[in-house]
Amino acid sequence: MQSAHLVGHSLGGAIAPGDGLLRPERVRSLSLVSSAGLGREINAAYIEAFVRRTNRNALKPCVAQLYADEGW
């Protein structure tokens, strides 16, 4: 049986560990990069706002939530 090195980025960081749990014999290693979706709560309002935006300027408030406040 072949195995693979999995890398999960962003939402893939929430999906890749599930693959590892379902088929551990097929996963040689698991690397997570800037993973999303690992917390207990999902910000449904953020996801809904992101999906409803119609252009890139309208996305700016959503994208801004992905960055830490440099002032703290």
C-alpha positions in Angstrom: 0.0 0.0 0.0 1.3 3.4 -0.9 1.5 6.3 1.5 1.8 10.1 1.0 3.0 13.2 2.8 0.0 15.4 3.3 0.2 19.2 3.4 -2.9 21.2 4.4 -3.0 24.9 3.8 -5.8 27.2 5.0 -9.0 25.2 4.9 -7.0 22.2 3.7 -5.4 22.3 7.2 -8.8 21.4 8.6 -9.3 18.6 6.0 -5.9 16.9 6.0 -6.0 15.8 9.6 -9.3 14.0 8.9 -7.7 12.0 6.2 -4.9 11.1 8.6 -7.5 9.9 11.1 -9.5 7.9 8.6 -6.5 6.2 6.9 -3.4 6.5 9.1 -1.7 3.7 7.3 -1.7 5.9 4.1 -0.2 9.0 5.7 3.6 9.2 6.1 3.5 12.8 7.5 1.2 15.7 8.0 2.2 19.4 7.7 -0.3 22.2 8.4 0.3 25.7 7.1 -1.8 28.6 8.3 -4.6 26.2 9.1 -8.2 27.3 9.4 -11.0 25.5 11.0 -9.2 24.0 13.9 -11.1 25.8 16.7 -14.3 24.7 18.3 -16.3 27.6 16.9 -16.9 28.4 13.3 -17.6 32.0 12.4 -20.7 31.5 10.3 -21.2 35.3 9.9 -17.7 35.6 8.4 -18.3 32.8 6.0 -21.7 34.2 4.9 -20.2 37.7 4.4 -17.3 36.3 2.4 -19.6 34.3 0.1 -22.0 37.2 -0.5 -19.3 39.7 -1.6 -19.5 40.5 -5.3 -16.1 42.1 -5.9 -12.7 42.4 -4.5 -13.2 45.8 -2.8 -16.2 44.4 -1.0 -14.0 41.5 0.3 -11.5 43.9 2.1 -13.4 43.9 5.5 -13.5 40.1 5.4 -9.9 39.7 4.5 -8.9 42.2 7.2 -10.2 39.8 9.8 -7.6 37.2 8.8 -4.8 39.4 10.0 -3.7 40.3 13.5 -3.9 43.8 14.8 -0.4 45.1 14.7 -1.2 47.6 17.4 -1.4 45.1 20.2 
